Amino acid sequence: MRKATDVFGEWAEKGKDRGMEKPHAIPVDEMI
């Protein structure tokens, strides 16, 4: 099984992560 960070990194390189910024902003801010 591949690591989630590897998969998401590929998505980011391909632009597949677009549109995820706003829904994830609050939880990510809370984590960091």
C-alpha positions in Angstrom: 0.0 0.0 0.0 1.3 3.5 -0.9 1.7 6.2 1.7 -1.0 8.9 1.6 1.7 11.6 1.4 3.0 10.0 -1.8 -0.4 9.8 -3.4 -1.3 13.4 -2.4 2.1 14.6 -3.6 1.3 13.2 -7.0 -2.1 14.8 -7.0 -0.6 18.1 -6.2 1.9 17.8 -9.1 -0.9 17.0 -11.5 -3.3 19.7 -10.1 -5.8 17.2 -8.8 -5.7 18.9 -5.4 -7.3 22.1 -6.7 -10.5 22.8 -4.9 -9.4 21.1 -1.7 -7.8 24.2 -0.2 -10.9 25.7 1.4 -12.5 22.6 2.8 -9.1 21.5 4.4 -7.9 24.9 5.6 -9.5 24.9 9.0 -8.5 21.3 10.0 -5.0 21.8 8.7 -4.6 25.1 10.6 -5.7 23.3 13.8 -3.1 20.5 13.2 -0.2 22.9 12.6 
